[in-house]
Amino acid sequence: MTWIIKRTSDGRGGHISTSSYDLRTKSGWPLALKSVKMAAVYAGIFKGERGDLDPALLPKVFVVEKKRKVFPDMWWGESALLIISDALRRVIEAHDPGKHIIWPVEMLTKRGQPYPGPFFAFVPAVHAAAISESHSDVRISEERFSPATPVISAHTSPRFVHLNYSYDVGVLCKDIPDANLWWDHGLSFPQLLTSDALHDAIVAAGLKVIPMKRVMEIDD
């Protein structure tokens, strides 16, 4: 079976507010300071777009906006970058060795004190398109611009297929990749899916991760 990992922006979806800033050196993410455009490209890859990342340009220090006593083993941070514990890193690498991008990061309090780690940033690097629009709970939108707008010409944007927050999803078995975790591009916006094997290993290890929901698998 397959599971979808939720990505809502509130606590139910595993979001912890952070900013990429090192209070000790009073410096932000060097890439963002160097190129806002490139930082946006990297943020898009964190959110599931296809692309390559230069290890030298990745964010490595984060400030946690609200002080915490403990952290979960997985959460969405700044720009939807996933942060994971060492325990979860070991589980993921045991199931998908060498398939994803993982690097160590520091988490700081707002006073610049480091939280005990280790912590790792995590970018799933396998991509597929197994989600079936017709078997999923989705809504369709077409954003329209007014002809009276002086700057933007009248036109209709591309058709967007949004997954509703029920997270009711159907996936085509023939399109499931040879991986236990992947970004799925069956809809307009990437969704993070995981195999039954990885899900069960996470549960067996007692790890606290972003909520998941079982999806329906379709054979035809």
Beta strands, then each sheet from edge to edge (+ up, - down):
strand 1: 2-5
strand 2: 18-19
strand 3: 21-22
strand 4: 27-28
strand 5: 61-64
strand 6: 74-76
strand 7: 82-85
strand 8: 101-108
strand 9: 119-123
strand 10: 127-128
strand 11: 138-141
strand 12: 160-163
strand 13: 170-172
strand 14: 181-184
strand 15: 191-195
strand 16: 212-214
strand 17: 216-218
sheet 1: 10+ 14+ 15- 1+ 16-
sheet 2: 2+ 5- 8- 9+ 7- 6+
sheet 3: 3+ 4-
sheet 4: 11+ 12-
sheet 5: 13+ 17+
end
